[in-house]
């Protein structure tokens, strides 16, 4: 008797098309596309309809919600199309830090491991890192043995408890502690231009804070269009300078420092000369360039290419060298993982020389990008980074924190060390889709003062009631701005 094979599930009406999922993207629904086909050509899955080329491209036709019975899609009517295979195996797993993420996705080459749970609750089994569920020293004996157990962001007291520094919290001090944000001091929210992160130094002469920002121009009709979102960051990103009397702003735009295409600014003051060093990438995937100013940013020397890599996270050393942390692609990240992006490091002997080649190996065991490294007031090293890059979703708890005594050997990172929920001084809050490009501002005492980050997918009203919200230029969706949030006191 001939064996019957079960028909392969395919929600695409054209059998030559395959489902392309866009989980947790409010601006993009699931679509059907020929494998390896042109990105602009697509059809909508069964149960969804096209939106005439507007976001979310494919929208839910009927509305389903979880447990929607015979409905073909999940979500609300008119929202982004969300299609799920009714026979699919578990797709979620617990990541470090008690974070529940998708274990599978496309492209498949980015994912290692398998799913354990069926939805993004992970059945509540991931644990609570803030309460110490993920720390062996807490669950076993409830006593810390050294400052390492306190993430080097606090001290281990004789009583065996972690006493966290003002900028850190959690039983093991691995989480960032923030002050609420004043809505009048959001950081850098320009009337005309989307921005995607920045970096700050304070002038020793004037006391002003100088921020260097990735500002993204519109692709067309730049004189009339405003805040066109992130879509043009690979070709239309430039570096601008803005100043403020307060670290958290508001910042006033001064001038363009570097034209398109320049991105990922990171500015630092040399501990040996006092000169300002501005690092950027000169294209969407590098190379990394360095410029030096001897007069606090009034003028800059020529840009020197120092590395073919991308996402610079420089640390200027007392001997005049630079440890350049960066993002590498195609790395062998241990399983399970949701991306092959990793963080590596190379050394630049001096400000006038290129960096030595990297060994190409990840320096932490978790996927990541956007590394930013600082040395605290006790001489300990801390790395902040995006721990859920590329296709890792959901990204609500993508902030990573790793620590080290020498900047060479690093801890297992805490994932979820900061998240996308922003608390405001008036008691309200907002939740954004993504919060990336973290860079810490240090005070004169070496204590962390404020975190700069890029946010997108935030509510258009930015925490206000839509009907009474104050006028702000933010458009929501894939529009983005540069947020500055003071650390706890």
C-alpha positions as CSV (number, residue, x, y, z in Angstrom):
1,X,0.0,0.0,0.0
2,X,1.4,3.4,-1.0
3,X,2.3,5.6,2.0
4,X,0.4,8.9,2.1
5,X,2.4,12.0,2.9
6,X,0.9,14.8,4.8
7,X,0.5,17.9,2.7
8,X,3.0,20.6,3.7
9,X,1.4,23.5,5.4
10,X,1.7,26.7,3.4
11,X,-0.4,29.8,4.0
12,X,0.7,31.3,0.7
13,X,-1.9,31.0,-2.0
14,X,0.8,30.8,-4.7
15,X,2.5,27.5,-3.9
16,X,5.8,28.9,-5.3
17,X,5.8,31.4,-2.4
18,X,7.0,30.9,1.1
19,X,6.0,32.6,4.4
20,X,8.4,35.3,5.5
21,X,7.7,36.2,9.1
22,X,8.1,39.6,10.7
23,X,7.5,38.8,14.4
24,X,7.1,41.8,16.7
25,X,7.4,44.4,14.0
26,X,4.5,46.8,14.2
27,X,5.5,48.3,10.8
28,X,5.7,45.0,8.9
29,X,3.3,42.0,8.8
30,X,4.1,38.5,7.6
31,X,4.3,38.2,3.8
32,X,4.7,35.6,1.1
33,X,7.7,35.8,-1.1
34,X,9.6,33.6,-3.6
35,X,12.6,32.2,-1.9
36,X,15.5,34.4,-2.8
37,X,13.2,36.7,-4.7
38,X,13.2,40.5,-4.9
39,X,12.4,42.2,-1.7
40,X,9.8,44.5,-3.3
41,X,7.7,41.6,-4.7
42,X,5.4,39.8,-2.3
43,X,1.8,38.5,-1.8
44,X,-0.2,38.3,1.4
45,X,-0.9,35.0,3.2
46,X,-4.3,33.5,3.4
47,X,-6.4,35.4,5.9
48,X,-4.5,38.7,5.3
49,X,-4.9,41.5,2.8
50,X,-2.5,43.9,1.0
51,X,-2.4,47.6,2.1
52,X,-1.5,49.2,-1.2
53,X,2.2,49.3,-0.4
54,X,1.7,51.0,3.0
55,X,2.8,49.6,6.3
56,X,2.2,46.9,7.5
57,X,2.1,45.7,3.9
58,X,0.0,42.7,4.8
59,X,-2.8,43.3,7.4
60,X,-4.9,40.9,9.4
61,X,-8.3,40.5,7.6
62,X,-10.4,39.1,10.4
63,X,-8.7,39.4,13.7
64,X,-8.0,36.3,15.8
65,X,-5.9,36.7,18.9
66,X,-4.4,33.7,20.7
67,X,-6.7,30.8,20.7
68,X,-8.7,32.2,17.8
69,X,-10.2,28.9,16.9
70,X,-10.6,28.4,13.1
71,X,-9.2,31.8,12.3
72,X,-6.1,31.7,10.1
73,X,-4.2,34.5,11.7
74,X,-3.3,36.0,15.1
75,X,-3.7,39.6,16.2
76,X,-6.3,42.3,15.8
77,X,-8.2,43.1,12.6
78,X,-6.2,45.6,10.5
79,X,-3.0,45.0,12.4
80,X,0.1,43.4,11.1
81,X,-0.5,40.0,9.5
82,X,0.6,37.2,11.9
83,X,0.4,33.7,10.6
84,X,1.2,30.6,12.7
85,X,1.4,27.0,11.6
86,X,-1.2,25.1,13.8
87,X,1.1,22.1,13.8
88,X,4.3,24.0,14.6
89,X,6.5,22.7,17.4
90,X,7.5,25.0,20.4
91,X,9.2,28.2,19.2
92,X,10.3,29.9,22.4
93,X,13.1,29.4,24.9
94,X,14.5,31.1,28.0
95,X,17.6,33.3,27.4
96,X,20.1,34.5,30.0
97,X,18.5,37.0,32.4
98,X,15.1,35.4,32.6
99,X,14.2,36.7,29.1
100,X,11.8,34.7,26.9
101,X,12.7,34.9,23.2
102,X,12.0,33.0,19.9
103,X,14.3,30.1,19.5
104,X,13.6,29.7,15.7
105,X,13.2,32.1,12.8
106,X,14.4,33.1,9.4
107,X,17.0,33.0,8.1
108,X,17.5,29.7,9.8
109,X,21.3,30.1,9.6
110,X,21.1,32.7,12.4
111,X,19.5,30.3,14.9
112,X,20.9,27.4,17.0
113,X,18.9,25.4,19.5
114,X,15.3,24.6,19.6
115,X,12.1,25.8,21.2
116,X,10.7,24.6,24.5
117,X,7.6,26.8,24.9
118,X,4.7,27.7,22.7
119,X,4.4,31.5,23.4
120,X,6.4,34.4,24.7
121,X,5.4,33.8,28.3
122,X,7.7,30.7,28.4
123,X,5.1,29.4,30.9
124,X,6.8,31.7,33.5
125,X,9.8,29.4,33.7
126,X,12.6,31.8,32.9
127,X,13.1,33.0,36.4
128,X,13.5,36.5,37.8
129,X,17.1,37.7,37.6
130,X,16.5,40.9,39.7
131,X,15.5,38.7,42.6
132,X,18.4,36.3,42.1
133,X,16.7,33.3,40.6
134,X,19.5,32.9,38.1
135,X,22.5,33.2,40.5
136,X,23.9,30.0,42.0
137,X,25.4,31.8,44.9
138,X,22.0,33.2,45.9
139,X,19.9,30.0,45.3
140,X,22.5,27.8,47.0
141,X,23.8,29.8,50.0
142,X,22.3,33.3,49.7
143,X,25.7,34.8,50.4
144,X,28.1,36.6,48.0
145,X,31.7,35.6,48.2
146,X,33.4,38.5,46.3
147,X,32.6,41.7,44.4
148,X,32.4,39.5,41.2
149,X,29.2,38.0,42.6
150,X,27.9,41.6,42.7
151,X,28.7,42.1,39.0
152,X,31.6,44.5,39.9
153,X,28.9,47.1,40.2
154,X,28.8,47.0,44.0
155,X,30.7,45.5,46.9
156,X,30.1,42.2,48.7
157,X,29.6,43.1,52.4
158,X,30.9,41.0,55.3
159,X,27.3,39.9,55.8
160,X,27.4,38.3,52.3
161,X,25.0,40.8,50.7
162,X,25.6,42.9,47.6
163,X,25.7,46.7,48.2
164,X,25.1,48.1,44.8
165,X,26.6,51.3,43.4
166,X,23.9,54.1,42.7
167,X,23.7,53.2,39.0
168,X,23.0,49.5,39.6
169,X,20.3,47.4,41.1
170,X,19.1,43.8,41.5
171,X,20.2,41.3,44.1
172,X,23.5,40.9,42.2
173,X,23.7,44.5,40.9
174,X,23.7,43.4,37.3
175,X,20.8,45.6,36.3
176,X,20.9,49.3,35.4
177,X,19.1,51.6,37.8
178,X,17.6,54.7,36.2
179,X,15.9,57.9,37.3
180,X,12.6,58.8,35.7
181,X,12.9,60.9,32.6
182,X,11.7,64.5,32.5
183,X,9.6,64.9,29.3
184,X,11.1,68.3,28.7
185,X,14.6,66.6,28.7
186,X,14.3,63.6,26.5
187,X,17.8,64.1,25.0
188,X,17.9,64.8,21.3
189,X,14.6,65.0,19.5
190,X,15.1,67.2,16.5
191,X,12.2,68.8,14.7
192,X,13.4,67.8,11.3
193,X,15.6,64.7,11.5
194,X,15.4,61.1,12.9
195,X,18.4,60.2,15.0
196,X,19.9,56.9,16.1
197,X,22.1,57.2,19.1
198,X,25.0,59.4,20.1
199,X,28.0,59.9,22.4
200,X,28.8,62.7,24.9
201,X,31.9,64.4,26.3
202,X,32.0,67.4,28.6
203,X,34.1,70.4,27.8
204,X,36.7,71.1,30.5
205,X,36.7,74.8,29.4
206,X,33.0,75.7,29.3
207,X,31.3,72.8,31.2
208,X,29.0,72.3,28.3
209,X,28.0,68.7,27.3
210,X,28.8,68.0,23.6
211,X,26.8,65.2,22.0
212,X,27.8,63.7,18.6
213,X,24.7,62.1,17.0
214,X,23.8,59.8,14.1
215,X,21.2,62.0,12.3
216,X,19.4,60.4,9.3
217,X,18.3,62.5,6.3
218,X,15.3,61.8,4.2
219,X,16.1,60.1,0.9
220,X,14.1,62.5,-1.3
221,X,12.8,66.0,-1.0
222,X,15.0,66.7,2.0
223,X,13.9,70.4,2.1
224,X,10.3,69.6,2.8
225,X,10.1,66.2,4.4
226,X,10.7,65.7,8.1
227,X,11.7,62.8,10.3
228,X,11.6,60.0,7.7
229,X,12.6,57.2,10.0
230,X,15.4,54.6,10.0
231,X,15.0,53.2,6.5
232,X,17.8,55.4,5.0
233,X,20.4,54.9,7.7
234,X,22.7,52.9,5.5
235,X,23.1,55.7,2.9
236,X,21.9,59.0,4.5
237,X,23.3,59.0,8.0
238,X,25.5,61.9,9.0
239,X,27.2,63.0,12.3
240,X,26.0,66.3,13.9
241,X,27.0,68.0,17.1
242,X,24.6,69.4,19.7
243,X,25.2,71.0,23.1
244,X,23.4,71.3,26.5
245,X,24.1,72.7,29.9
246,X,22.6,69.5,31.4
247,X,23.7,66.0,30.6
248,X,20.1,64.9,29.8
249,X,19.3,67.9,27.6
250,X,17.5,69.3,25.9
251,X,20.3,69.5,23.3
252,X,20.5,72.3,20.7
253,X,21.9,71.3,17.3
254,X,25.0,73.2,16.3
255,X,26.4,71.8,13.1
256,X,27.2,68.9,10.8
257,X,30.5,67.3,11.7
258,X,30.7,64.5,9.0
259,X,28.5,64.1,5.9
260,X,26.7,61.0,4.8
261,X,27.6,58.2,5.0
262,X,28.9,58.3,8.5
263,X,27.3,56.4,11.4
264,X,27.9,55.0,15.0
265,X,29.6,58.0,16.6
266,X,31.6,57.4,19.8
267,X,33.6,60.3,21.3
268,X,36.1,60.0,24.1
269,X,38.7,62.2,25.8
270,X,42.3,60.9,25.8
271,X,43.6,60.3,29.3
272,X,47.1,61.2,28.1
273,X,46.6,64.3,26.0
274,X,43.1,65.6,26.8
275,X,42.3,65.6,23.0
276,X,38.9,64.5,21.8
277,X,38.8,61.3,19.7
278,X,35.7,60.8,17.5
279,X,35.2,57.3,16.1
280,X,32.6,56.5,13.4
281,X,31.9,54.1,10.5
282,X,32.3,55.4,7.0
283,X,29.7,53.1,5.5
284,X,26.9,50.8,6.6
285,X,29.3,48.0,7.4
286,X,32.5,49.9,8.1
287,X,35.3,50.8,8.0
288,X,36.0,52.4,11.4
289,X,37.5,55.8,11.2
290,X,39.1,58.1,13.9
291,X,39.3,61.9,14.0
292,X,41.2,63.9,16.6
293,X,40.5,67.4,17.9
294,X,43.0,69.3,19.9
295,X,40.7,72.2,20.7
296,X,37.6,70.5,22.1
297,X,35.8,70.0,18.8
298,X,36.3,73.5,17.2
299,X,38.3,71.8,14.5
300,X,39.1,68.2,13.6
301,X,42.0,66.5,11.9
302,X,41.6,64.3,8.9
303,X,39.8,61.0,9.4
304,X,42.1,58.0,9.5
305,X,40.8,54.5,8.8
306,X,41.9,52.3,11.6
307,X,39.8,49.1,11.2
308,X,37.7,47.3,8.5
309,X,35.2,46.4,11.2
310,X,31.9,48.1,12.4
311,X,30.1,49.2,15.5
312,X,33.1,50.8,17.3
313,X,33.2,50.7,21.1
314,X,36.6,52.3,21.8
315,X,38.3,52.5,25.1
316,X,41.3,54.9,25.3
317,X,44.0,53.5,27.5
318,X,46.6,55.5,29.7
319,X,49.5,54.2,27.6
320,X,48.1,55.9,24.5
321,X,46.7,52.7,22.9
322,X,43.1,52.0,22.1
323,X,41.2,48.8,22.8
324,X,38.6,48.8,20.0
325,X,35.6,46.6,20.7
326,X,33.4,45.9,17.7
327,X,30.7,43.8,16.2
328,X,31.7,40.8,14.0
329,X,29.3,38.9,11.7
330,X,29.4,35.1,11.0
331,X,30.8,34.3,14.4
332,X,30.5,30.9,16.0
333,X,28.3,31.8,18.9
334,X,27.6,28.9,21.3
335,X,24.1,27.3,21.1
336,X,21.5,28.3,21.7
337,X,21.6,31.6,19.9
338,X,19.4,33.7,17.7
339,X,22.1,35.5,15.8
340,X,25.7,34.9,14.6
341,X,26.6,38.5,15.4
342,X,29.2,38.7,18.2
343,X,31.6,41.1,19.9
344,X,35.3,41.0,19.5
345,X,38.3,43.3,20.2
346,X,41.5,44.6,18.6
347,X,44.2,46.9,19.8
348,X,45.3,50.1,18.1
349,X,48.9,51.0,19.3
350,X,48.5,54.8,18.9
351,X,46.1,57.4,17.6
352,X,48.0,57.6,14.3
353,X,48.2,53.8,13.6
354,X,45.6,51.3,12.4
355,X,44.6,48.5,14.7
356,X,46.2,45.1,14.8
357,X,44.0,42.5,13.2
358,X,41.5,40.8,15.4
359,X,41.5,37.0,15.9
360,X,37.9,37.1,15.0
361,X,36.7,35.3,18.1
362,X,33.9,36.5,20.3
363,X,35.0,37.8,23.7
364,X,31.6,37.0,25.4
365,X,29.6,33.9,25.0
366,X,26.3,35.6,23.9
367,X,25.4,37.2,20.6
368,X,25.6,41.0,20.6
369,X,26.4,44.2,18.8
370,X,26.8,47.9,19.7
371,X,29.5,47.4,22.4
372,X,30.3,50.3,24.7
373,X,32.9,49.8,27.4
374,X,33.8,52.0,30.4
375,X,35.9,51.8,33.5
376,X,34.2,52.6,36.7
377,X,35.5,54.5,39.8
378,X,37.0,51.3,41.2
379,X,38.9,50.4,38.0
380,X,36.4,47.7,37.0
381,X,35.4,47.2,33.3
382,X,31.8,47.2,32.2
383,X,30.4,46.5,28.8
384,X,26.9,47.6,27.7
385,X,25.6,46.2,24.4
386,X,22.5,45.1,22.4
387,X,22.1,41.5,23.4
388,X,19.3,40.7,21.1
389,X,20.4,41.9,17.6
390,X,19.1,41.2,14.1
391,X,16.4,38.5,14.1
392,X,16.3,38.0,17.9
393,X,12.8,38.8,19.1
394,X,11.1,40.2,21.0
395,X,13.5,43.0,21.8
396,X,11.9,44.5,24.8
397,X,14.7,43.4,27.1
398,X,17.7,43.6,24.7
399,X,20.0,45.5,27.0
400,X,23.2,43.5,27.8
401,X,25.7,44.0,30.7
402,X,29.0,42.2,31.1
403,X,31.8,42.9,33.6
404,X,35.5,42.3,33.8
405,X,38.5,43.0,36.1
406,X,40.9,43.5,33.2
407,X,38.8,44.1,30.0
408,X,40.0,40.8,28.6
409,X,38.2,38.1,30.5
410,X,34.5,38.8,30.7
411,X,31.5,37.5,32.6
412,X,28.5,35.8,31.2
413,X,26.3,38.8,30.4
414,X,23.1,39.7,32.0
415,X,20.5,40.0,29.3
416,X,17.7,42.4,30.2
417,X,20.0,44.7,32.2
418,X,17.9,47.5,30.7
419,X,14.7,47.4,28.7
420,X,12.5,49.4,26.4
421,X,10.1,50.7,29.1
422,X,10.8,54.3,30.0
423,X,9.4,55.8,33.3
424,X,8.6,59.5,33.4
425,X,8.8,62.0,36.3
426,X,5.0,62.5,36.2
427,X,4.4,58.9,36.9
428,X,3.5,57.8,33.3
429,X,5.5,55.5,31.2
430,X,6.0,54.2,27.6
431,X,7.2,51.0,26.0
432,X,9.2,51.1,22.8
433,X,10.0,48.2,20.5
434,X,13.7,48.7,20.5
435,X,16.4,50.4,22.6
436,X,19.9,50.1,21.2
437,X,23.3,51.9,20.8
438,X,23.9,52.2,24.6
439,X,26.8,54.5,25.6
440,X,27.4,55.6,29.2
441,X,28.4,59.1,30.3
442,X,30.7,59.1,33.4
443,X,30.9,61.9,36.0
444,X,34.1,63.5,37.0
445,X,34.3,60.9,39.9
446,X,34.1,58.1,37.4
447,X,30.6,57.1,38.5
448,X,28.1,56.4,35.7
449,X,26.0,59.5,35.2
450,X,23.6,58.9,32.3
451,X,22.9,56.4,29.6
452,X,22.5,57.5,26.0
453,X,20.5,55.1,23.7
454,X,18.5,55.1,20.5
455,X,14.8,54.2,20.7
456,X,12.2,53.4,18.1
457,X,8.7,52.0,17.9
458,X,7.6,54.2,20.8
459,X,4.1,55.5,21.2
460,X,3.7,58.6,19.1
461,X,2.5,60.5,22.1
462,X,5.7,59.7,24.1
463,X,3.9,59.0,27.3
464,X,1.2,61.6,27.0
465,X,-2.5,61.0,26.5
466,X,-3.0,61.3,22.8
467,X,-5.9,63.7,23.2
468,X,-4.0,66.2,25.3
469,X,-0.4,65.4,24.4
470,X,2.1,68.3,24.0
471,X,3.3,69.0,20.5
472,X,6.4,66.9,19.6
473,X,7.9,66.1,16.3
474,X,8.1,62.3,16.9
475,X,6.0,60.3,14.3
476,X,6.0,56.9,15.9
477,X,6.5,53.7,13.9
478,X,10.1,53.5,12.6
479,X,10.9,57.1,13.5
480,X,13.6,57.2,16.2
481,X,15.3,59.6,18.5
482,X,18.2,59.7,20.9
483,X,17.2,59.2,24.6
484,X,19.3,60.2,27.6
485,X,18.3,58.8,30.9
486,X,20.1,59.7,34.2
487,X,21.3,56.9,36.4
488,X,19.9,56.3,39.8
489,X,21.0,58.2,42.9
